[in-house]
Amino acid sequence: MRIRGVIAAVALALLGTGTLAQATTLSTQTQQNSGPWSVQIAESEATLGPFVAVEAFSGARDSLTADVENTSADVISLSVSSVALSAPQGTLEYREADSPLEPSNWVRRADADGPIEVQAGASGSIPLVISVPNTAHDGDYPLGLVVTDTISGRSLSIPLLLRIPGEDRLTQLEATSTLSLDGVNTWPLTPIRSESRYELRNTGTTVVTGALEVDVTTLVSHSSQTTVLEDVVVLPGDTLSGTSLEAVRVIGVAAPSLRFIADRWESTGKVPVGGWEQRFVGDTTPAIPLLALGTFAIVVLGVGVVWTFIKRRANHHAQPASDA
């Protein structure tokens, strides 16, 4: 079975060689024809965040083609390797696989291992084969394809997502620690530096990409602090955690919230589906400034004194005059 899909092209200008551990710059769209040579996965069906996505099946063997276009004036000699992907703190990193069970071992060259030459101004292809073990469950399996020009040493890294359909696919994010807001109790009526902490875990079987927003809303002042993280990737089983330290005017109460706005599954010729939003709200924190509390106490005390004075004068005038 050919892997179904809408063409999602990935290309790279002749940039300097990078290490596998170096984080990539994420984008909601894959790059196209951005340099003297480019690569596209011909059978890909869609994109999800930075990923070129293809459909695979447990226990199946399928083919995949990396089409190459050389628009430069020089011959290029390309090799391809499959590497593992990780996403510490939401940013993709390429690394060597440390286990034979990783999905990067499922993709390899279909022919000889030698470099493939593409003449100047010509195009070529790199045939690949995907062999998914029959023990693979429904869900998403990320890996990276690294195409390298052995002459110049420059490379192009493609984040590839193998999606195995089925009833056991699950998209789920959970806040594994209570959202909290520190440093807002009993402060004066001035903006303060308040720290909000969050921890988010992908407990599902699908890759989640999108934007993360941290928001702290306060009563009366209606001000809020917001931190936005764009192009976040949370792999299945990964945890995304951090802190937001911003100035916020605290009056009354403060409530931190965490909102994840997921990317949509983008397919050419189809209405994008799969985008969703999930919000987590933390505990409301009392935030009564000392200045406001002191002012309130003075007002209450003043009203009490005035009321007592008025009442005593009224009682004095109400007393009957004594007989001589």
GUTOR-983266 format. One record per residue (C-alpha): x, y, z; residue number from 1. Coordinates in steps of 0.02 Angstrom, whole numbers, plus 32768, in hexadecimal, padded with zeros to 4 digits. Layout:
<sites>
<site x="X" y="Y" z="Z" nr="NUM"/>
...
</sites>
This chain:
<sites>
<site x="8000" y="8000" z="8000" nr="1"/>
<site x="8045" y="80AA" z="7FD0" nr="2"/>
<site x="8047" y="8128" z="805C" nr="3"/>
<site x="7FB9" y="81A0" z="8039" nr="4"/>
<site x="7FCC" y="825A" z="8042" nr="5"/>
<site x="7FD4" y="830B" z="8008" nr="6"/>
<site x="8083" y="8345" z="7FD9" nr="7"/>
<site x="80D8" y="83A1" z="8068" nr="8"/>
<site x="817E" y="83E6" z="802E" nr="9"/>
<site x="8214" y="8407" z="809B" nr="10"/>
<site x="82A9" y="8465" z="8058" nr="11"/>
<site x="8348" y="84B7" z="809A" nr="12"/>
<site x="83C0" y="8539" z="805B" nr="13"/>
<site x="8475" y="8508" z="8061" nr="14"/>
<site x="8490" y="8529" z="8119" nr="15"/>
<site x="851F" y="84F6" z="8188" nr="16"/>
<site x="8527" y="8446" z="81C9" nr="17"/>
<site x="84D5" y="842E" z="8274" nr="18"/>
<site x="84E0" y="83A6" z="82F5" nr="19"/>
<site x="8453" y="832E" z="8314" nr="20"/>
<site x="8439" y="836F" z="83C4" nr="21"/>
<site x="841D" y="8420" z="8385" nr="22"/>
<site x="836B" y="845E" z="8397" nr="23"/>
<site x="830D" y="8487" z="82F7" nr="24"/>
<site x="82AE" y="8526" z="82D6" nr="25"/>
<site x="81F8" y="84F3" z="82D6" nr="26"/>
<site x="8179" y="8531" z="8259" nr="27"/>
<site x="80C2" y="850F" z="823C" nr="28"/>
<site x="80E8" y="84F2" z="8184" nr="29"/>
<site x="8171" y="848C" z="8134" nr="30"/>
<site x="81EB" y="84EE" z="80C8" nr="31"/>
<site x="81E5" y="84DD" z="800A" nr="32"/>
<site x="826B" y="84FE" z="7F87" nr="33"/>
<site x="82D0" y="856C" z="7FFA" nr="34"/>
<site x="837D" y="8541" z="7FBB" nr="35"/>
<site x="83EC" y="84FA" z="7F31" nr="36"/>
<site x="83A9" y="844D" z="7F56" nr="37"/>
<site x="8308" y="8414" z="7FA5" nr="38"/>
<site x="82B2" y="8375" z="7FDF" nr="39"/>
<site x="81FA" y="8348" z="7FE7" nr="40"/>
<site x="81A1" y="82AC" z="8023" nr="41"/>
<site x="8136" y="827B" z="7F8E" nr="42"/>
<site x="80B9" y="820E" z="7FEA" nr="43"/>
<site x="8099" y="827B" z="8082" nr="44"/>
<site x="7FE3" y="82A4" z="80A5" nr="45"/>
<site x="7FE9" y="8335" z="811B" nr="46"/>
<site x="804F" y="83A0" z="8190" nr="47"/>
<site x="803D" y="83B5" z="824B" nr="48"/>
<site x="80A0" y="8445" z="8291" nr="49"/>
<site x="8154" y="8428" z="8256" nr="50"/>
<site x="8132" y="8372" z="8226" nr="51"/>
<site x="811D" y="8325" z="817A" nr="52"/>
<site x="8099" y="82A2" z="81A2" nr="53"/>
<site x="807D" y="81FB" z="814D" nr="54"/>
<site x="8008" y="816D" z="8176" nr="55"/>
<site x="8050" y="80C4" z="81A5" nr="56"/>
<site x="8008" y="801F" z="81E0" nr="57"/>
<site x="803D" y="7FA3" z="8265" nr="58"/>
<site x="8096" y="7F0D" z="821B" nr="59"/>
<site x="809B" y="7F59" z="816C" nr="60"/>
<site x="812A" y="7F7C" z="80F6" nr="61"/>
<site x="8117" y="8017" z="808B" nr="62"/>
<site x="8179" y="8086" z="8018" nr="63"/>
<site x="81A7" y="813C" z="8027" nr="64"/>
<site x="8201" y="81AE" z="7FAC" nr="65"/>
<site x="8269" y="8247" z="7FD1" nr="66"/>
<site x="826A" y="82AD" z="7F31" nr="67"/>
<site x="8303" y="831C" z="7F19" nr="68"/>
<site x="8314" y="83B5" z="7EA9" nr="69"/>
<site x="83C1" y="83FE" z="7E8D" nr="70"/>
<site x="83B5" y="84B1" z="7E4E" nr="71"/>
<site x="846C" y="84D7" z="7E6E" nr="72"/>
<site x="84FB" y="84D8" z="7DF1" nr="73"/>
<site x="8555" y="844B" z="7E4A" nr="74"/>
<site x="853E" y="8390" z="7E5A" nr="75"/>
<site x="84FC" y="8358" z="7F03" nr="76"/>
<site x="8519" y="82AD" z="7F50" nr="77"/>
<site x="8493" y="8284" z="7FCF" nr="78"/>
<site x="8488" y="8206" z="805B" nr="79"/>
<site x="83F3" y="81EE" z="80CD" nr="80"/>
<site x="83E7" y="81B1" z="817F" nr="81"/>
<site x="8359" y="8199" z="81F9" nr="82"/>
<site x="836F" y="81E0" z="82A7" nr="83"/>
<site x="8309" y="81EF" z="8345" nr="84"/>
<site x="82A8" y="8289" z="8379" nr="85"/>
<site x="828C" y="82D3" z="8425" nr="86"/>
<site x="8238" y="8374" z="845C" nr="87"/>
<site x="827F" y="83B1" z="8503" nr="88"/>
<site x="821A" y="8446" z="853E" nr="89"/>
<site x="81B5" y="8446" z="849D" nr="90"/>
<site x="8243" y="845D" z="8420" nr="91"/>
<site x="8276" y="83D7" z="83A3" nr="92"/>
<site x="8323" y="838D" z="83AD" nr="93"/>
<site x="8372" y="8308" z="833D" nr="94"/>
<site x="83DD" y="8282" z="838E" nr="95"/>
<site x="8422" y="81D5" z="836F" nr="96"/>
<site x="83AC" y="8149" z="839F" nr="97"/>
<site x="83DC" y="80F7" z="8444" nr="98"/>
<site x="8369" y="8060" z="8430" nr="99"/>
<site x="8342" y="7FE7" z="83A1" nr="100"/>
<site x="828A" y="7FFC" z="83CB" nr="101"/>
<site x="8283" y="80B4" z="839C" nr="102"/>
<site x="821C" y="80E3" z="8301" nr="103"/>
<site x="82B9" y="8124" z="82AB" nr="104"/>
<site x="82E8" y="806E" z="828E" nr="105"/>
<site x="8249" y="8053" z="8229" nr="106"/>
<site x="8283" y="80BF" z="8196" nr="107"/>
<site x="831A" y="8099" z="8128" nr="108"/>
<site x="835B" y="80A4" z="8077" nr="109"/>
<site x="8306" y="802A" z="8003" nr="110"/>
<site x="83A0" y="8013" z="7F93" nr="111"/>
<site x="845C" y="8019" z="7FAA" nr="112"/>
<site x="84A5" y="8082" z="8035" nr="113"/>
<site x="8517" y="80E9" z="7FC5" nr="114"/>
<site x="84FA" y="81A2" z="7FA4" nr="115"/>
<site x="8483" y="81D5" z="7F19" nr="116"/>
<site x="84C8" y="8254" z="7E9E" nr="117"/>
<site x="8458" y="82D9" z="7E56" nr="118"/>
<site x="849F" y="833F" z="7DC7" nr="119"/>
<site x="8497" y="83FC" z="7DC1" nr="120"/>
<site x="83EA" y="8437" z="7D8D" nr="121"/>
<site x="83A3" y="8387" z="7D96" nr="122"/>
<site x="8330" y="8328" z="7E0A" nr="123"/>
<site x="833C" y="827E" z="7E5C" nr="124"/>
<site x="82EC" y="8213" z="7EE1" nr="125"/>
<site x="831D" y="81B0" z="7F7A" nr="126"/>
<site x="82B1" y="8114" z="7F91" nr="127"/>
<site x="828A" y="80E8" z="8045" nr="128"/>
<site x="822F" y="8059" z="8096" nr="129"/>
<site x="81C7" y="805C" z="8136" nr="130"/>
<site x="81B9" y="7FBB" z="8199" nr="131"/>
<site x="8144" y="7FCF" z="822D" nr="132"/>
<site x="814C" y="7F40" z="82AB" nr="133"/>
<site x="80A9" y="7EE7" z="82CE" nr="134"/>
<site x="80BC" y="7F14" z="8386" nr="135"/>
<site x="80A6" y="7FCE" z="8362" nr="136"/>
<site x="8006" y="8014" z="83AC" nr="137"/>
<site x="7F94" y="8099" z="8364" nr="138"/>
<site x="7FDD" y="8147" z="8377" nr="139"/>
<site x="8065" y="81BE" z="833B" nr="140"/>
<site x="811D" y="8191" z="8325" nr="141"/>
<site x="8196" y="8221" z="8303" nr="142"/>
<site x="8241" y="820F" z="82B4" nr="143"/>
<site x="82BA" y="8276" z="824D" nr="144"/>
<site x="8300" y="8261" z="819E" nr="145"/>
<site x="83A9" y="82B3" z="8184" nr="146"/>
<site x="83DC" y="82CC" z="80CE" nr="147"/>
<site x="8494" y="82FE" z="80BD" nr="148"/>
<site x="84FB" y="8339" z="802A" nr="149"/>
<site x="859C" y="82D7" z="8042" nr="150"/>
<site x="85FB" y="8352" z="7FD6" nr="151"/>
<site x="85D4" y="83F2" z="8034" nr="152"/>
<site x="85A4" y="83A1" z="80D9" nr="153"/>
<site x="8504" y="8406" z="80E2" nr="154"/>
<site x="8465" y="83AF" z="8116" nr="155"/>
<site x="83A9" y="83BC" z="811B" nr="156"/>
<site x="8346" y="8376" z="81AD" nr="157"/>
<site x="8290" y="8342" z="8195" nr="158"/>
<site x="8220" y="831E" z="822C" nr="159"/>
<site x="81B6" y="828A" z="81F5" nr="160"/>
<site x="8119" y="824E" z="824E" nr="161"/>
<site x="80D8" y="819D" z="8232" nr="162"/>
<site x="8020" y="8196" z="8262" nr="163"/>
<site x="7FD3" y="80EB" z="8283" nr="164"/>
<site x="7F15" y="80FD" z="8280" nr="165"/>
<site x="7EA1" y="809D" z="82F2" nr="166"/>
<site x="7E28" y="80A4" z="8383" nr="167"/>
<site x="7EB3" y="80AF" z="8404" nr="168"/>
<site x="7EEF" y="8158" z="83C6" nr="169"/>
<site x="7EDD" y="81D6" z="8453" nr="170"/>
<site x="7F02" y="8290" z="845B" nr="171"/>
<site x="7F0E" y="82C8" z="850F" nr="172"/>
<site x="7F6A" y="834D" z="8572" nr="173"/>
<site x="7F65" y="8352" z="862F" nr="174"/>
<site x="7FA2" y="83D2" z="86AC" nr="175"/>
<site x="8008" y="8360" z="871D" nr="176"/>
<site x="8027" y="83E5" z="87A0" nr="177"/>
<site x="7FAF" y="8469" z="87E1" nr="178"/>
<site x="7FC8" y="8511" z="8790" nr="179"/>
<site x="8003" y="8586" z="8818" nr="180"/>
<site x="8027" y="863E" z="882D" nr="181"/>
<site x="80A6" y="8678" z="88AC" nr="182"/>
<site x="80CF" y="871F" z="88FB" nr="183"/>
<site x="8024" y="8773" z="88F1" nr="184"/>
<site x="7FE9" y="876E" z="89A6" nr="185"/>
<site x="7FE6" y="880B" z="8A13" nr="186"/>
<site x="8045" y="887A" z="899C" nr="187"/>
<site x="802F" y="8938" z="898B" nr="188"/>
<site x="7FC2" y="897E" z="8902" nr="189"/>
<site x="804C" y="8979" z="887F" nr="190"/>
<site x="807D" y="8906" z="87F0" nr="191"/>
<site x="80E7" y="8875" z="882D" nr="192"/>
<site x="8150" y="87EA" z="87E3" nr="193"/>
<site x="80E9" y="874D" z="87F7" nr="194"/>
<site x="811F" y="86A0" z="87C1" nr="195"/>
<site x="80A3" y="8624" z="8778" nr="196"/>
<site x="80DA" y="856F" z="8764" nr="197"/>
<site x="8092" y="84ED" z="86EE" nr="198"/>
<site x="80AF" y="8439" z="86BA" nr="199"/>
<site x="8058" y="83E8" z="8627" nr="200"/>
<site x="8066" y="8331" z="85F3" nr="201"/>
<site x="8032" y="82DB" z="8552" nr="202"/>
<site x="7FDC" y="823D" z="8591" nr="203"/>
<site x="7F94" y="8210" z="84E7" nr="204"/>
<site x="7FDD" y="81B1" z="8453" nr="205"/>
<site x="7FE2" y="8241" z="83D7" nr="206"/>
<site x="805D" y="82CE" z="83BE" nr="207"/>
<site x="8017" y="8377" z="83F2" nr="208"/>
<site x="8057" y="8419" z="83A6" nr="209"/>
<site x="801D" y="84CC" z="83BB" nr="210"/>
<site x="802A" y="8565" z="842A" nr="211"/>
<site x="802C" y="856D" z="84E8" nr="212"/>
<site x="7FE8" y="8603" z="8546" nr="213"/>
<site x="7FFF" y="8628" z="8600" nr="214"/>
<site x="7F85" y="86A8" z="8642" nr="215"/>
<site x="7F68" y="86F0" z="86EF" nr="216"/>
<site x="7EC7" y="8752" z="8704" nr="217"/>
<site x="7EA3" y="87BE" z="879C" nr="218"/>
<site x="7E01" y="8804" z="87E1" nr="219"/>
<site x="7DD8" y="88BF" z="87E3" nr="220"/>
<site x="7E73" y="88F4" z="8782" nr="221"/>
<site x="7E4C" y="8879" z="86F4" nr="222"/>
<site x="7F04" y="8875" z="86C8" nr="223"/>
<site x="7F59" y="87D6" z="8695" nr="224"/>
<site x="8003" y="8792" z="866F" nr="225"/>
<site x="8016" y="8729" z="85D3" nr="226"/>
<site x="80A5" y="86BF" z="8593" nr="227"/>
<site x="8092" y="8673" z="84E6" nr="228"/>
<site x="80FE" y="85E5" z="84A5" nr="229"/>
<site x="80EB" y="85C9" z="83EA" nr="230"/>
<site x="810F" y="8529" z="8386" nr="231"/>
<site x="8112" y="84B7" z="841D" nr="232"/>
<site x="8122" y="83FB" z="8401" nr="233"/>
<site x="80ED" y="8380" z="8489" nr="234"/>
<site x="8113" y="82CB" z="845E" nr="235"/>
<site x="80B1" y="823B" z="84AD" nr="236"/>
<site x="80F1" y="8222" z="855F" nr="237"/>
<site x="814D" y="82C8" z="8563" nr="238"/>
<site x="8136" y="834E" z="85E8" nr="239"/>
<site x="813D" y="8408" z="85C7" nr="240"/>
<site x="815E" y="8472" z="8660" nr="241"/>
<site x="8198" y="8520" z="8688" nr="242"/>
<site x="8179" y="85C4" z="86E2" nr="243"/>
<site x="8135" y="866C" z="86AF" nr="244"/>
<site x="817A" y="8703" z="870B" nr="245"/>
<site x="8121" y="87A3" z="86DD" nr="246"/>
<site x="80E5" y="8843" z="872F" nr="247"/>
<site x="802E" y="883E" z="8760" nr="248"/>
<site x="7FC2" y="88B7" z="87C3" nr="249"/>
<site x="7F6E" y="8850" z="8849" nr="250"/>
<site x="7ECB" y="888A" z="8899" nr="251"/>
<site x="7E4C" y="8812" z="88E2" nr="252"/>
<site x="7E73" y="8764" z="889F" nr="253"/>
<site x="7EE3" y="871A" z="8818" nr="254"/>
<site x="7EC1" y="867E" z="87AE" nr="255"/>
<site x="7F46" y="8630" z="873D" nr="256"/>
<site x="7F12" y="85D2" z="86A1" nr="257"/>
<site x="7F6D" y="856D" z="861D" nr="258"/>
<site x="7F28" y="8560" z="856C" nr="259"/>
<site x="7F6A" y="84EF" z="84E2" nr="260"/>
<site x="7F30" y="8519" z="8432" nr="261"/>
<site x="7F56" y="8481" z="83C6" nr="262"/>
<site x="7F87" y="8489" z="830F" nr="263"/>
<site x="7F15" y="8442" z="828C" nr="264"/>
<site x="7F3B" y="83AF" z="821D" nr="265"/>
<site x="7F5B" y="8407" z="8177" nr="266"/>
<site x="7F2A" y="83AD" z="80D7" nr="267"/>
<site x="7F25" y="83F8" z="8029" nr="268"/>
<site x="7E78" y="83F7" z="7FDE" nr="269"/>
<site x="7E23" y="83CD" z="8083" nr="270"/>
<site x="7DD8" y="8433" z="810E" nr="271"/>
<site x="7E5A" y="8433" z="819C" nr="272"/>
<site x="7E1F" y="83CC" z="822E" nr="273"/>
<site x="7E66" y="839B" z="82D5" nr="274"/>
<site x="7E87" y="8446" z="8321" nr="275"/>
<site x="7E4D" y="8456" z="83D5" nr="276"/>
<site x="7E67" y="84BC" z="8471" nr="277"/>
<site x="7E81" y="8482" z="8524" nr="278"/>
<site x="7E84" y="84F1" z="85BE" nr="279"/>
<site x="7EBD" y="84CD" z="8670" nr="280"/>
<site x="7E90" y="8543" z="86FE" nr="281"/>
<site x="7EF3" y="8548" z="879F" nr="282"/>
<site x="7EBE" y="8570" z="8850" nr="283"/>
<site x="7E83" y="8620" z="8873" nr="284"/>
<site x="7EFE" y="867B" z="88E2" nr="285"/>
<site x="7EC5" y="8701" z="8960" nr="286"/>
<site x="7F1C" y="87A4" z="8938" nr="287"/>
<site x="7EE8" y="882D" z="89B2" nr="288"/>
<site x="7F6D" y="88B7" z="89B3" nr="289"/>
<site x="7FA3" y="88FA" z="8A5C" nr="290"/>
<site x="7F86" y="89AC" z="8A24" nr="291"/>
<site x="7ED4" y="8986" z="89F0" nr="292"/>
<site x="7EB5" y="8925" z="8A91" nr="293"/>
<site x="7EFC" y="89B4" z="8AF9" nr="294"/>
<site x="7E94" y="8A35" z="8A9B" nr="295"/>
<site x="7DF8" y="89CD" z="8AB6" nr="296"/>
<site x="7E1D" y="89BF" z="8B71" nr="297"/>
<site x="7E36" y="8A7C" z="8B80" nr="298"/>
<site x="7D93" y="8A9D" z="8B25" nr="299"/>
<site x="7D34" y="8A23" z="8B93" nr="300"/>
<site x="7D81" y="8A6E" z="8C30" nr="301"/>
<site x="7D59" y="8B1F" z="8BF6" nr="302"/>
<site x="7CA5" y="8AF2" z="8BCE" nr="303"/>
<site x="7C96" y="8AA2" z="8C7A" nr="304"/>
<site x="7CDA" y="8B3D" z="8CD1" nr="305"/>
<site x="7C66" y="8BB2" z="8C70" nr="306"/>
<site x="7BD1" y="8B40" z="8C91" nr="307"/>
<site x="7BF8" y="8B3B" z="8D4B" nr="308"/>
<site x="7C09" y="8BF9" z="8D52" nr="309"/>
<site x="7B64" y="8C14" z="8CF7" nr="310"/>
<site x="7B0B" y="8B95" z="8D65" nr="311"/>
<site x="7B4A" y="8BE7" z="8E06" nr="312"/>
<site x="7B13" y="8C94" z="8DCB" nr="313"/>
<site x="7A68" y="8C4F" z="8D9E" nr="314"/>
<site x="7A57" y="8BFD" z="8E49" nr="315"/>
<site x="7A8E" y="8C9F" z="8E9F" nr="316"/>
<site x="7A0A" y="8D08" z="8E47" nr="317"/>
<site x="7986" y="8C85" z="8E67" nr="318"/>
<site x="799B" y="8C8C" z="8F25" nr="319"/>
<site x="790F" y="8CF4" z="8F7F" nr="320"/>
<site x="7943" y="8D92" z="8FDD" nr="321"/>
<site x="794D" y="8D7A" z="909C" nr="322"/>
<site x="78D1" y="8DDA" z="910E" nr="323"/>
<site x="7918" y="8E69" z="9174" nr="324"/>
</sites>
